[in-house]
């Protein structure tokens, strides 16, 4: 048995799909490291009030970006993959649609911030961040995603953070005022837009976009449910931090927020995985459903194993990990973190159904699943948090993510392709066994994490379809293109 597994591992080659994933996740990781460096530096040169204002404005700008994008990129990827329109028209429709939203959102963000905050800090800060969003219509990561050129999509966020960090040092907000950070954001977003626009012309030979009001409205009608689902998902995912503060107080919110920040970083890699696969889902569903079903079988098997393995490891390390990352004051976040990590399993597995629905033009079903998740998270948080604090909020979010998975999977009924449930059972049982043994034996956290790893490796080793599934995913793009 071991010889067979070793030989199969030796013959396994990294195909295009995994190479693209490594490129994308590497770009995400580098940009996150640079972002951490930038804001760690700002925390040291600004007052607490100034840094709090910057964090608030950055969060509002991120929400604004999500609204401006409104799912247009994913719909454009699907149109390109299925060959329904020419490239010139699609690019023009995306830019026009996003610009229409930006014209409304930019002043709305600035006015909203000014209405709910004090006048102690310069209003230019929010205006600069809001104005930077006019570059969002030209953020064409979706275009390179559709053409399987993931290197460009990966490099762009890295470039943005390099420019942002350099501009902060040059503009010296400590001496020239906190509003300089907003100028740094404008420079970074401008660099991002220029990079994508020039790269599209040079590397994809994209013609001048065909702008138009009517195509923009048509795209927005198509993308609105998907964009709304992304927005609602953000409410369900990030909202509980606020709800905990209301229901259980600031300390419970701090514990939940610390646990949530780590889990949110881990889940980013799930988004990158499906971002990488969406063009292939769209193309195969349209042209070769049988091949997509084989790909879906492999994806369910591998993502279930990965999600359970990561969740087990984080669960085992929960208490010391919170202390190491956030300090002794956050030791109390351990129990909430050890519950919250299990949302990783649902998030990773449910992506197969959710992104398949996008490829199948069922984005309203994705929106419905996210609404169900958000409502569940809100109601359960207000029910459980008053008596259980951060621990109760963590339970609420995990249950909400489970509800999203169940509903999204049910909505795939009737499609030519469905995510199968059978491939995940073996790994769920292995994970449950690991939890039971660790709870009974109570080993030190590092030993518990190592044991979880061994159990999940054994689960993969004794699954005769696991290595072929990895191989199938690795070579999926090669086979599709060839």
N, C-alpha and C positions, 0 to 999 in steps of 0.2 A: 504493500500500500504506500509506504513512504517513498519507495523508489519511483513509483508511478507519479506521485504528487511532485517529487523533485524534478522529474523529467519534464512534466507539464509546465512547471514554473520556469525551467530553463529555456523552454521553447517559446515562452510568452514574450511577445515583443510589444513595445509601446506604439500603438497606432495613432492615427491622426486625432481621434476624439480625445484621448488622454493627453496628447501633446498640447492640444488647444486648451484643455482644462488646466494643465500645469502652467501654461503661459498666462491665462486669465487670472488664476488664483495667485500666481506670483506677482502679477501687476497689482492686484488688490492688496496683497500683503505689504508690498513696498510702499504703496500710497498710504496705507494705514500707519505704517511705522513713521513715515515722514509727517503725517498729520499729528501723531502723538508727540513727536519732537517739537513741532510748531506750537502746539497748545501747551506743552510743558514749559516751553520758553516763555510764552505769553503769561502763564500763571505766575512766573517769577518776576516779570517786569511791570505788571499791572496791579492796581489795587483789587481787592476782593470784589468791590462793586463793579469795577470796569470789566473784570474777567467774567463776572456773572452776566453782564449785559452782552458781552461778546458771545457767550454760550447760548443765550436766549435768541440773539439775532441769527446765529448760525443755524439753530434748530428751525427757526421760522423760514429761513431761506431754503433749507432742505425740504420743508413741506411745500413751499412755493414751487420748487423745482419739480416735485412729484406731480403737482397739479398741472403745471405747464406741459409736462411730458404726456400725461393723461393716456398712457397706453398706446400712443401713436407709433412708437418705435416697434413694438411687438406686432402690431397690425401691418406695418410696412414690411417687416421681415417676412410675414406670412404671404403678403402679396408678391414680393420678389421671388420667394421660394416656389410659389405656385404659378408664376408667370402671367398674372392677370393684368398687369400694367407695365408701361415702359419706365425705366429708371428715372428719366427726367421728370416725369409727372409725379412719381412717388416722392422724390426728394422735395419737389416744390410743394406738394400737398402737406408734407410733414412740417416744413419750415413755416408755411402760411398758417397752419392750424395752431402751432405752438406760439407763433407771434400774436395771433388773435387773443389767446389766453393770457400771454404775458402783458399785453396792454392793459388788461383788467387787473391782473394779480399784483403787478409791481406796485402801483399806488396803494392798493388795498392792504398789502403787507405793511407798508410804511405807516399808513394811517392807523391800522390796528395796533401796531407796536406803540405809537405815540399816544394812543388813547388809554392803554393799560399800563404804562410805565411812567416814571417820574421824568422831570425835565433836567435832572442833574447831569445827564450825559448828552453829548451832541447828537441831535437828530440826524446829522449826516451819516452816522454809523449805519442805521437801518436803511437810509436812502441809498448808500453806496452798495450795500449787500443786495438790496432789492433791484437796483439798476443792473447789477452783474447778471441777473437772470435773463436779461435781453440777449445774452449769448447762448442760453439754453436751446433755442430752436436750431442752432447749428452744431449741437453735440450729436454727431452722427455715429455713435458707437453701434447703433442698430444696423447701419448700412454695411459696416465691415463684418458684423455678425452674420448678416445675410449672405455675404460673399465668402464666408469661411476664412476671413483674414483676422484672426483673433489677436494677433500681435499688435495691431493698431489699436484695437479696443482695450488691450491691456496696458499699452504704453500711455494712453491719454490721461488716466487719473494720476499716474506717476508724474507726468509732465506738469499737470495742474498743481500738484503739491510742491514740486520743486520750485515753480514760479512763485507760489504763495509764500513759501518759506523764505526764498531770496528777497521777495518784496518786503516782507516784514523786517528783515535785517536792514534793508536799505532805507525804508521809510521811518524807522525808529519810532514806533507809537508811544514809547515811554516818554519821549521828550517832545514829539510833535503832535501828540493827541491820539486817543483811541480810535478816532475815525480813520486813521491811516490803515487800520486793519481792513476796513471796507474797501479802500483803494487797492490793497493787496489782493483782495478777492476779485475785484474787477479785472486786475491784470491776469490773475490765474484763469478766470473764466474766458477771457479774451484769447489767451494762449491756447486753451482747449478748443475753442471754436475755430481758430485759425488753423490749428493742426489738422482737425478733421476735414475742414473745407479744402485745404491744399492737398491733403492726402487723397481725398476723394477724386479730385481733378487729375492728380498725377498718377495714382496707382489703379484707380478704377475707371479712369477716362470718362468720368461723369460730366455730362454736358451741363450748361447753365440751367438751373432748376426752372420749371414752368410753374410760377406762382399763380394762385388763383383763389378767390373766395369760395366759389362753389366746390372745388375739390377739397378744400380745407374743411368745409362743413360736412361733406360726405365722409371724410376720414374721421372726423370727431364723432359723428353718429355711430360709426363702426367701432371706434376705440373707447368711447365713453364708459361702457360697462366695465371694460378691463381696467381703465384708469381709475374708475370709482372703486373697484375691488381692491386695487393697490392702496388707495387712500384709506378705505375702511380697514384693510388689514393693518395699516400703520396705527389706526386708532385702537384696534384690538390688541396690538402688540405692545405699543408704547403707552397707551392710555392708563393701564393699571397702575403705573407709578404714581400718577396724579390721584387716582381713585383710592389707593392705599393711604396716601397722605390725608385725604378727606375722611376716610373711614377709620383709620387706626393711628394717625399721627405721623409726625416727621421722622421719628426714629425707625418705625416700621417701613416707611417709604425709602429711607436710606438703605436699609438692609435689602429690600426688594430691588432697588435700583442697582446696587452693586452686583447682585446675582444676575440680574437681567442684562447688564452690560457685557458680561463674559459670554453668556449664552447667545446674545445677539451677534457677537463677533464670530462665533462658531458657525452660526446659521448662514452667514454671508457666503460661505463656500457652497452651500446648497443652492443658493441663487445663481452662483457662477456656473455650477454644473448644468442647470437647466437652461440658463442663458446660452450656453454652448450648444445644447441639444435642440432648441426650438426650431432652427431652420430645417434640421433633419426630420423632426417630427412632422413639420408642415409638408415637406416634400414627399416623404414616404406615405403619409396618410392619403395624399392626393394621387400618388402614382403606384405605390406598392404596399398596400395594407398588410400583406402577409409578412414582408420583411420588417415592417414596423412592429407587428405583434411579437416577432422574435426578439427585436430590440427591447421592447417593453418588458418581456419576460426576464431578460438579462438585467435590465435596469432595476426592476423591482427586487431581484435577488441581491444585487450588489448594494443598492441604497439601503435596503433593510439591514444588511450586515453592518454597513458603515455607520448608520444612525444608531443602532443598538450598541455597537462597540464603543463609539465616542461617548454616548450617554453613560454607559457603564463605567468607563474610565473616569469621567468627571464626577459621577456620583460617588465613586470610591474615594476620590481625592477631595471631596467637597469642603470639609471643615478646614483643613490646613491650607487649601488653595485660596480660599477667601482671605485668610490672614496674610498669606504671602503676598497676594496681589494688592490688597487694600489696607493692610495693617491690622494691628490688634483690635482696634475699635470696631472692626467689621467681622469679628469672629462669630457674632450672632447671626450673620447672613448665611452661615453654612447650612442650616436646616432648610431654608427657603431655596437655596441653590441646588441642594440635592433632590428637590422635587422638580424645580424648574428645568433641569437638564433633560428631563424626559420629553419635553416638548420638541427636542431635537429629532427624536424618532418620528413623530407625527409630521413635522415640517419636511423632513427629507423624503419620507415615503409618499406623502400626499402630493408632492411636486409632480410625480408621474401622472396623476389624474388631472391636476390643475393645468399643467402645461399642455397635456393632450387636449383638454377642452378648448384651450386657446387656439391650438392648431386646427381644431374642428369647428371653428366659428361659434363656439358655445361660451363666449366670454361672459354672458349674462349669468350662466351657471356658476362661474368663478366668483362673480360679484355676490350672488346669493350665498355661496358657501362662506365668503368672508364676512358678510353681514351676520350670518348665523354665529360665526366665531366671535365677532366683536360683541354682539349682544350677550352671548354666553359669558364671555370674559367679564363684561361690565356687571351683569347681574350677580354672578357668583362672587366676584370680588367684594361687592357691597354686602353680600350675604355672609361670606366667610372671614373677611379681613377684620371686622370689628372685634371678633373674639379670638382669631388666630393670627392676626397681623400679617407679616410678609409671607409666612408659611401658607396661610389661607389663600392669599393672592396667587401664589405659585401654583397651588392646586387648581385654582380657577383658570389660569392661562393654559395649563396642560390639558384640562378637560376641553377648553375651547378649541385648541388645536386638534384634538381628537375629533371633535364635531366637524371641523372643516374637512378633515380627511374623509370621514364617513360620507358626508353629503357630496363632496366632489367625486368620490368613487361611484356613488349611486348614479350621479348624473352622466357618467360615461356609458350607461346602459343604452343600447341601440346603435352605438358606434361600431364601425368595422373592427376596431381595436379596443381592448380594455386592459387595464393593469390587473394581472392575476394576483390572487391572494396566497395561493399555495406556496410560492417560493419564499415567503417571509416566515412561515410557521416554524421551520427548523431553528432559525436564528432567534425568534422570539422565545422559544422553549429553552434554548441555550442561555439566553440572557436571564430568564426567570430563574433557572437553576443556579447561575452565578450569584444572583441577589440572595436567594434562600441560603446558600452555603455561607456567604459572607455575613449575613445577619445572624446566623447561628454560631459561627466561629469567632466573629469580631476581631479579625486580624488588624494589624497596623495599616493605615491607609495605603502606603506604598505597596505593601504585600497584597492588599485587596485589589488594587489596580492591576498589578502584574497577574494575579489569578484571573481576573476578568479577561485580560488580554489572551491568556492561554486558553480559556474556555471558548472564546470567540474564534481563535485560530483553529481550535479543534473542530468547531462547528463548520468552518469553511473547508477544512481538510477532508472531512467525512461527507461533504456535500459534493457528489460527483459532477454536479452541473455548475459549481461555483467558478472554477478556473475557465471553463468554456464561456461562461457569462462575461467574465472580465475580458476575455479575448474578443468576444462578439462586440462588446462596447468599444474596445480599443480600435477595432478595425471597421466600425460602422460607417464612418465617414469615407474611408478609403473605398469600401464596397459601393457606397451610394454614388460617389463621384465617378468611379470607374464603370 
